Structures are given as structure tokens and as C-alpha cells.
Amino acid sequence: MPFTLDSIANLDAVMQRRALAAKTASARYTCQRAMPYGPDPDHTLDFYPAAGGASSAPLLMFIHGGFWRSLRAADFSFLAAGFVDQGISVAVIDYPLIPRVRMEQVVQACRLAVQYLHTRAADLGLDADRLVVAGNSAGGHLVAELMDTGWMASLELPERCLRAGVAVSGLYDLEPVARSFQNDSLQLSPQEIARYSPLMRPLALRAPLVVAVGALETDEFLRQSAQFAAHAGRCGAVVQHLQVPQTHHISVVLDALARPGHALNRAACDLFA
């Protein structure tokens, strides 16, 4: 029987609070919207330059969640509040969504975004050696895919083009997703599950990882985060595994990663040092 991966009390109120935070940040921070990084109409990103006009700022590239099939970069503009005033630029990417594309095209879009930001770093006032990729939920899964370095040579990127990764509330084994109601629209194939489950294959990891999850999340997210953190360590990464107290699947980003001074925000910022 299909099961529910995530469950959040007072979901409507939480979503309204997130929307207000995004609207507030959009009004407060300078943003270059819908910058194209690839050929697809959905290969765009919203770029928030670091405060202070630094000529070589570090960059947090953020990949939003939505089970690979929903949400937009603009919904996560509140991430700027967690980093821009600390001298860190933020790029929140959009990518083509399932079912218009399949998982292969979603992953490739994220790779193209890394390529664009790395090769255009000087033009954007960025330090190409301080690019950290972060994401939540489906975005956490995509962080894991990006940190597996085997793809980088095909896009003429150095193996250490990513300084570190922050995977928040990710799904690293897709088989349970295929048994949830989410698969009614995703229709994940056995081949996709096998190819794009980073928990279930050896990974070539060359950079540190923060693997975080809200302590109030469901058992499936808690299990997958703990197991992926251990797996990443066995695959050679230096891993910090965090269960973030008093946060769930949405508030772990809204109230922790995007909040200056919070332990999860500090852990992300420390990766740039």
C-alpha cells in the first residue's frame, strides 16, 4: 500500500509563512532573475549578489525541492536572507520538472547550472573555488548526484569544482518514493530508481558534505539521511550529519538554513572558510 513520505501539521499556515518570507526577501535583496544557464526554457536561475560588492564572493547554489515535479526558484528567495548579508552570493536554480522531462534531464540541468556558475564566476563577481551546492528534499537528492564527481570531466570541469555540499532532507533511495503517492505523477521506472539512488551505489566524493534533516520529520527521511551520511563517509567524504531540533520538512530550510546564526546556517557558512 502506498505510504506518505512527509507529514506536516498546519501545512497551510507554514506555506503562507514561507510565501511571506520569499516575498519579503524579494523586495529587500537585489536579484538578477531568470538568468539562462542552458538551452531549455527552464534552465534559469535567480542570482542574489553578496552584500558589499565583493569582486570574488563565495557562492551558494541552491536547488529547490518539490519532488522533482513542482515549485520554482522564486519560492525560495528567502534563502538570500541567510547568506547575502554575510558576504555570500546565492543562486537559486530552476530546472525542468517531471513529467515534462525524466530524471536524467533534471540531473543534467543541475550539472549545467554548476558548469555555468563555475565558468562564469569572474563575470558574476564570484570566486570559482568557493562554490557550495545546497538543496532540500528533491534538491537534497540532486546535491548528492552533483557531489558524485564522475560527471564533471564530460563538462570540462575540474574534479573539485564544488567546494562542498549541503544536502537537507534528501531522498537518496528512490525505491520508497516509487511506493508513495508521489509516484502517481512521477512514474519512476525501475531503471531510474537504480541509476539515480545515490544511497545504493558507490560514489566518487572529493569534498565535504553536511547532511541535515529536521528532527520532526518522518521516519523515512530520518532513516535516509542517517544512512546516506554513513554511506558518504564510507565513500570518502568528510561528513557532518545534523538532526535539526524542532524543525520539519519545510521549517528546516525556512527557520534553520536560511536563518543567520542558526547552527545549520553556521555549518553551511563554515564550508566557505
Secondary structure, 3 states (H helix, E strand, C coil): CCECCCCCCCHHHHHHHHHHHHHHHHHHCCCEEEEECCCCCCCEEEEECCCCCCCCEEEEEEECCCCCCCCCHHHHHHHHHHHHHHCCEEEEECCCCCCCCCHHHHHHHHHHHHHHHHHCCCCCCEEEEEEEEEEECHHHHHHHHHHEHHHHHHHCCCCCCCCEEEEECCCCCCHHHHCECCHHHHCCCHHHHHHCCHHHCCCCECCCEEEEEECCCCHHHHHHHHHHHHHHHHCCCCEEEEEECCCCCCHHHHHHHCCCCCHHHHHHHHCCC
